């Protein structure tokens, strides 16, 4: 069996194709040994208990081919009377600056018999044992007196989890400190990609970006300006986000001007306080301020599916002029085998949000900024017998429902609902009757359309007069199961 302190040698072996040169790499347990690249190898203490191989790489004009020898037997400790100097104390490895700090500082202690002639080698490997790098510290007089050595400024250590091992050349003893996480250099800001932007008021813009993690964790400061910001501006930015994971980040800038080009500026600071340059991450032009409006855009549509499918599809529904602040609302009346409202609605390929429902009627909304027509798809958990829709276009800076919907008592001839319309905003009224009669009028609201479908009639109305009012739905005939719901929107 080979033993510590012995020297192993190899030959080039026998090759065809006339190699012009040969390279050597000695391996411990199948992992390359740093610096062991000659035709011979002095067995070290680190090899005790392992097996050794050597890889010979032959090279000619056509390329290079490696070949690895069979493994030795298990390496044993040096026999008595070893040729090396007497064993020194085992070095102890410390990372004194802690995890996630770059560059790391390593202190090697426990060198009670240190001499100026000694040297310490520090190696680091990844989790699968591949050698990543190494550094050598030759003991000077001060370190010999202190019986310790220090490694600093190891800028070649990269981000990740590494296994660090400290070796001594005289006596070849070693110790290791495994799986220390060291944060690598932060030499680049996160990559940001602009997803969307809009004006939420006449002077406030909002941008949505997705970001990666750059070169490591830390934080990023954002600001929205149309000129290169100063460092003082970046330092004062209220939009400071922790960058630890990928994903969407929302930036809001105030005091902006409509129809103006703005840049989103980013500066990344790592955990050690090192800041990157201020970088333009993306740009967009703020919208023109759009006047608030709520209108019905299409004649009512209906589909008699006759229990043949769980979806009802309405193609090429007019949705008005395109715009980044446009929302499309759809009033849906559905009759299926369970008598429930839809479980999903899509508008122009965008999944809509259900704002309210009562009985078989519901109101859905989606942001659809492009196109002048859209396909509306209504999906139920049951097969659909019949379905009818009304389509409305809502335009404004930030239209959101501001009122909890109120539903009227069923089985009344002319249901009523209390509505509070915000100043400059609008209220949408949606009524349903389980009869085929139409709505003759709406009191305190403007009737848009009223239509009968297979089993029922439904009607839409809009109120733009600010303040509180009671809206009455005046059906033309009959006392049936009739209800009404309303949503109010602020500009």
C-alpha positions in Angstrom: 0.0 0.0 0.0 1.3 3.5 -0.7 2.1 5.6 2.4 2.4 9.2 3.3 5.8 10.6 2.3 6.3 8.3 -0.6 6.6 9.5 -4.2 4.5 8.0 -7.0 5.5 8.2 -10.6 3.8 7.6 -13.9 4.7 7.0 -17.5 2.9 8.4 -20.6 1.7 4.9 -21.6 1.3 3.7 -25.1 -0.7 5.8 -27.6 -1.5 5.6 -31.3 -1.8 8.7 -33.6 1.7 10.0 -32.5 0.9 12.5 -29.6 3.2 15.5 -29.6 2.8 16.3 -25.8 1.5 15.0 -22.6 -0.1 16.5 -19.5 -0.5 15.1 -16.0 -3.1 15.5 -13.2 -3.0 13.6 -9.9 -6.4 12.9 -8.3 -7.4 12.2 -4.7 -10.5 10.1 -4.5 -11.3 11.0 -8.1 -11.0 14.8 -7.5 -8.1 16.8 -9.0 -5.3 17.8 -6.5 -4.4 21.4 -6.8 -0.9 21.9 -8.3 -0.2 18.2 -8.8 0.5 18.3 -12.5 3.9 16.7 -13.0 4.9 13.1 -13.7 5.5 12.4 -10.1 3.6 13.1 -6.8 4.7 13.2 -3.2 2.0 11.6 -1.1 0.6 14.0 1.6 -1.2 13.6 4.8 -4.4 14.7 3.1 -4.2 11.6 1.0 -4.3 9.2 4.0 -7.4 7.0 3.9 -8.1 7.8 0.2 -7.0 6.3 -3.1 -4.9 8.1 -5.8 -5.1 8.1 -9.6 -3.3 10.0 -12.3 -4.8 11.3 -15.6 -2.5 11.5 -18.6 -3.7 13.7 -21.4 -2.2 13.2 -24.9 -2.3 16.0 -27.4 -1.7 16.1 -31.2 -2.8 18.3 -34.0 -6.3 16.7 -34.0 -7.0 17.4 -30.3 -6.5 16.0 -26.8 -7.6 12.8 -25.2 -7.3 11.9 -21.4 -6.7 8.5 -19.9 -6.9 7.8 -16.1 -4.9 5.1 -14.4 -6.4 2.5 -12.0 -6.6 3.6 -8.4 -3.9 2.8 -5.9 -4.6 1.0 -2.7 -5.7 3.0 0.3 -3.0 5.4 1.4 -1.6 4.7 4.9 0.1 7.0 7.4 3.8 7.6 7.2 5.8 4.8 8.8 8.2 5.5 11.7 11.3 7.3 10.7 9.5 9.4 8.1 11.7 11.5 5.9 9.7 14.7 6.6 10.1 17.0 9.5 8.4 16.0 12.8 4.6 16.6 12.8 3.5 20.1 13.6 0.2 21.1 15.3 -2.8 20.9 13.0 -3.8 24.3 11.7 -7.3 25.6 12.7 -9.3 27.4 10.0 -11.5 30.5 10.9 -13.5 32.8 8.6 -13.4 35.9 10.8 -15.6 38.2 8.7 -18.5 35.8 8.8 -20.8 34.5 6.1 -22.2 36.7 3.3 -19.4 39.3 3.4 -17.0 39.9 0.6 -14.1 39.7 0.3 -13.8 37.1 3.2 -10.9 37.1 5.6 -9.5 33.7 6.8 -7.4 33.3 10.0 -5.3 30.2 10.4 -4.6 29.5 14.1 -3.1 26.7 16.2 0.5 27.0 14.7 2.3 26.6 18.0 5.6 25.5 16.4 5.3 27.8 13.3 8.6 28.7 11.6 9.4 31.3 9.0 10.0 28.5 6.5 6.5 27.2 6.8 3.7 28.0 4.3 -0.1 27.6 4.4 -2.1 26.7 1.4 -5.9 27.5 1.3 -8.0 25.7 -1.2 -11.7 26.0 -1.9 -13.9 23.6 -3.8 -17.5 23.6 -4.8 -20.2 21.2 -3.5 -19.2 18.4 -5.9 -15.5 18.6 -5.0 -14.2 20.5 -8.0 -11.2 22.7 -7.2 -12.2 26.3 -7.7 -9.0 28.2 -6.5 -6.2 28.3 -4.0 -3.9 30.8 -2.3 -0.6 30.5 -0.5 0.7 32.4 2.6 4.3 32.0 3.5 4.8 32.5 7.2 6.7 35.6 8.1 8.5 36.4 11.4 5.4 38.2 12.9 3.1 35.4 12.0 5.5 32.8 13.4 5.6 34.8 16.7 1.8 35.1 16.7 1.5 31.4 15.7 -1.2 32.4 13.2 -1.6 33.4 9.6 -4.2 35.5 7.8 -5.6 35.4 4.2 -7.2 38.7 3.0 -8.4 40.2 -0.3 -9.3 36.8 -1.8 -11.3 38.4 -4.7 -11.2 35.3 -6.8 -13.7 33.5 -4.4 -17.1 33.6 -6.2 -20.6 33.6 -4.9 -21.8 30.3 -3.6 -21.2 27.6 -1.1 -17.6 26.3 -0.9 -15.6 23.8 1.1 -12.4 25.5 2.4 -9.3 23.5 3.4 -6.0 24.8 5.0 -2.8 22.7 4.4 0.6 23.1 5.9 3.6 22.1 3.8 5.8 20.9 6.6 4.2 17.9 8.1 1.4 18.1 5.6 -1.4 18.1 8.2 -4.6 20.0 7.6 -8.0 20.9 8.9 -11.1 22.1 7.0 -14.2 24.2 7.5 -17.0 23.1 5.1 -19.9 24.7 3.4 -19.1 28.3 4.3 -21.3 30.7 2.2 -19.3 33.5 0.7 -20.9 36.4 -1.2 -19.0 37.1 -4.4 -18.3 40.5 -6.0 -21.3 42.8 -6.8 -20.2 44.2 -10.2 -23.5 44.6 -11.9 -26.9 46.0 -11.2 -30.0 43.8 -11.4 -31.4 43.4 -14.9 -34.8 45.2 -15.1 -37.3 44.7 -17.8 -40.2 47.1 -18.2 -43.6 45.3 -18.2 -46.1 48.2 -18.2 -46.7 51.8 -17.2 -49.6 54.1 -16.8 -50.5 57.5 -15.4 -52.5 57.1 -12.2 -53.3 60.8 -12.0 -52.3 63.9 -13.8 -48.9 64.1 -11.9 -48.2 60.5 -10.9 -46.9 57.7 -13.0 -46.5 54.0 -12.2 -44.1 51.5 -13.8 -44.0 47.7 -13.3 -40.7 46.0 -13.8 -39.5 42.4 -13.4 -35.9 41.9 -12.1 -33.3 39.3 -11.6 -31.0 39.3 -8.5 -28.0 40.9 -10.3 -24.7 39.6 -8.9 -26.0 38.8 -5.4 -28.3 40.0 -2.6 -28.4 43.6 -1.4 -30.8 46.4 -2.2 -31.7 48.5 -5.2 -32.8 52.2 -5.2 -35.1 53.4 -8.0 -36.1 56.8 -9.2 -38.2 58.1 -12.2 -36.7 61.1 -13.9 -36.1 62.3 -17.5 -32.6 63.4 -16.7 -29.6 61.5 -15.2 -30.2 61.6 -11.4 -27.5 62.7 -9.0 -26.1 60.4 -6.3 -27.9 62.6 -3.7 -31.2 61.9 -5.5 -30.6 58.1 -5.5 -29.7 58.2 -1.8 -32.9 60.1 -1.0 -35.1 57.8 -3.2 -38.0 56.4 -1.2 -38.2 53.5 -3.7 -35.6 51.2 -2.1 -36.3 47.5 -2.5 -34.5 44.4 -1.2 -33.3 42.4 -4.1 -33.2 38.8 -2.9 -35.5 37.0 -5.4 -36.6 37.5 -8.9 -40.0 38.9 -9.7 -42.1 42.0 -10.3 -41.2 45.3 -8.6 -43.6 48.3 -8.8 -42.2 51.8 -9.0 -44.3 55.0 -8.5 -43.1 58.5 -9.3 -44.9 61.7 -8.4 -44.8 65.1 -9.9 -44.6 63.7 -13.5 -45.9 65.3 -16.6 -48.3 63.6 -19.0 -47.0 62.6 -22.5 -43.4 62.8 -21.4 -40.5 60.3 -21.7 -39.1 59.1 -18.3 -36.3 56.7 -17.4 -36.3 54.3 -14.5 -32.9 54.6 -12.9 -31.5 51.9 -10.7 -28.4 51.6 -8.4 -27.6 48.3 -6.7 -25.7 48.2 -3.3 -24.4 45.0 -2.1 -24.2 43.7 1.5 -20.8 45.2 2.0 -22.0 48.7 1.0 -20.4 48.7 -2.5 -22.6 50.6 -5.0 -22.8 50.2 -8.7 -23.0 53.0 -11.2 -26.4 54.6 -11.7 -27.9 52.8 -14.6 -31.0 53.5 -16.8 -33.1 50.4 -16.4 -35.9 51.2 -18.9 -38.0 54.0 -20.2 -41.6 54.8 -21.0 -43.7 57.7 -22.1 -46.4 58.7 -19.6 -49.9 58.6 -21.0 -51.9 61.7 -21.9 -54.4 62.4 -19.2 -57.6 60.7 -20.3 -61.0 62.0 -19.4 -63.0 59.6 -17.3 -65.9 57.9 -19.1 -68.1 54.9 -18.8 -70.0 53.8 -21.9 -71.7 50.7 -23.2 -69.8 49.7 -26.4 -71.8 46.8 -27.9 -75.3 45.8 -28.5 -76.3 43.0 -26.1 -75.2 39.5 -27.3 -76.6 36.1 -26.3 -75.7 32.5 -27.0 -78.0 29.5 -26.7 -75.5 26.7 -26.0 -78.3 24.2 -25.2 -76.3 22.2 -22.7 -73.7 21.2 -25.3 -70.6 22.9 -23.6 -69.4 24.5 -20.4 -68.3 27.7 -22.3 -70.1 30.4 -24.2 -68.0 32.4 -26.7 -68.8 35.9 -28.0 -66.5 36.9 -30.8 -65.5 40.4 -32.0 -67.3 42.3 -29.3 -66.6 46.1 -29.7 -64.6 47.5 -26.8 -63.9 51.0 -28.0 -60.6 52.8 -28.7 -57.4 51.3 -27.2 -55.6 52.9 -24.3 -53.4 51.8 -21.4 -56.0 53.0 -18.9 -58.9 51.2 -20.5 -60.9 48.6 -18.5 -63.6 46.5 -20.1 -66.6 45.5 -18.0 -69.0 42.7 -18.9 -72.4 42.0 -17.4 -73.1 38.3 -17.6 -76.4 36.5 -17.2 -76.0 32.7 -17.2 -78.4 29.8 -17.1 -76.8 26.4 -16.6 -77.8 23.1 -15.0 -76.8 24.3 -11.5 -78.3 27.8 -11.8 -75.1 29.5 -10.6 -73.1 32.3 -12.1 -69.8 31.7 -14.1 -66.6 30.6 -12.4 -64.4 32.4 -15.0 -64.7 35.0 -17.7 -61.9 36.1 -20.1 -62.0 39.3 -22.2 -59.6 39.6 -25.1 -57.5 36.7 -23.7 -57.2 38.5 -20.3 -58.7 36.8 -17.2 -61.3 39.0 -15.8 -62.0 39.7 -12.1 -65.6 39.3 -10.8 -66.6 42.5 -9.1 -70.1 41.4 -7.9 -72.9 38.9 -8.5 -76.5 38.4 -7.5 -78.7 35.5 -8.7 -77.7 34.5 -12.2 -76.2 37.9 -13.0 -72.6 39.0 -12.4 -70.2 41.9 -13.4 -66.6 41.2 -14.4 -63.7 43.5 -15.3 -60.3 43.2 -17.0 -57.6 45.6 -18.2 -57.5 45.3 -22.0 -55.2 48.1 -23.3 -55.0 47.1 -27.0 -57.4 46.3 -29.8 -60.9 47.6 -30.6 -62.7 44.3 -30.4 -62.4 41.4 -28.1 -63.6 37.8 -27.7 -65.5 37.2 -24.5 -65.5 33.7 -23.1 -67.8 32.7 -20.2 -67.0 29.5 -18.4 -69.2 27.5 -16.0 -68.6 24.4 -14.0 -71.8 23.0 -15.5 -73.1 22.8 -19.1 -74.6 26.0 -20.2 -78.1 26.3 -21.6 -78.1 30.0 -22.4 -75.8 33.0 -21.7 -76.1 36.8 -22.4 -73.7 39.6 -22.0 -73.5 43.4 -22.0 -70.1 45.1 -22.7 -69.0 48.4 -21.2 -65.8 50.5 -21.6 -64.4 52.3 -18.6 -61.6 54.9 -19.2 -59.8 56.9 -16.5 -56.6 57.2 -14.6 -57.3 54.6 -11.9 -60.9 53.4 -12.0 -61.7 51.1 -9.1 -65.0 50.2 -7.4 -65.7 52.5 -4.5 -69.0 51.2 -3.3 -70.1 47.9 -1.8 -72.9 46.7 -4.2 -76.4 46.6 -2.8 -79.0 44.3 -4.2 -82.7 44.8 -4.2 -85.4 42.5 -2.8 -86.4 39.8 -5.3 -89.9 39.3 -6.5 -90.8 42.9 -6.9 -92.0 44.7 -10.0 -89.6 47.6 -10.0 -86.5 47.0 -7.8 -84.6 49.9 -6.4 -81.0 50.4 -5.2 -79.2 53.1 -3.3 -76.2 54.5 -5.3 -73.6 57.0 -4.4 -71.7 58.3 -7.5 -68.3 59.9 -6.9 -67.7 63.4 -8.2 -66.4 63.1 -11.8 -67.0 59.3 -11.7 -69.9 57.0 -12.8 -72.1 54.2 -11.5 -72.9 51.1 -13.5 -76.4 49.6 -12.9 -77.1 46.0 -14.0 -80.6 44.6 -13.7 -82.1 41.1 -14.3 -85.7 39.8 -14.7 -86.7 36.2 -15.0 -89.3 37.2 -17.6 -89.0 38.4 -21.2 -90.2 41.9 -20.5 -87.9 44.9 -21.2 -87.0 47.8 -18.9 -89.0 50.9 -19.9 -86.8 53.4 -18.0 -84.4 53.9 -15.1 -85.2 56.6 -12.6 -82.0 58.6 -11.6 -79.9 56.7 -14.2 -79.6 56.6 -18.0 -80.8 53.4 -19.5 -78.3 52.1 -22.0 -79.9 48.9 -23.5 -82.6 46.5 -22.4 -83.0 43.1 -24.1 -84.7 39.8 -23.8 -82.9 36.5 -24.2 -84.0 32.8 -24.0 -85.4 32.8 -20.4 -85.0 36.4 -19.1 -84.4 40.0 -19.8 -81.4 42.1 -18.6 -80.7 45.8 -18.8 -77.8 48.2 -18.2 -77.8 51.8 -17.0 -75.2 54.5 -16.2 -75.4 57.3 -13.7 -72.9 60.2 -13.8 -74.6 62.8 -11.5 -72.5 63.0 -8.4 -74.0 62.2 -5.0 -76.4 59.8 -3.4 -79.6 58.7 -5.2 -82.1 55.8 -5.3 -82.2 54.2 -8.8 -85.5 52.5 -9.7 -85.6 50.0 -12.5 -89.0 50.4 -14.2 -89.8 47.1 -15.9 -92.6 47.3 -18.6 -94.8 44.5 -17.2 -95.2 41.7 -14.8 -94.1 40.9 -11.2 -91.3 38.4 -11.5 -88.0 37.6 -9.8 -86.3 40.8 -10.5 -83.1 42.2 -9.0 -80.5 44.9 -9.6 -76.9 45.6 -8.6 -74.6 48.6 -8.9 -70.9 49.5 -8.9 -69.5 53.0 -8.6 -66.1 54.1 -10.0 -64.0 57.1 -9.1 -61.9 59.0 -11.7 
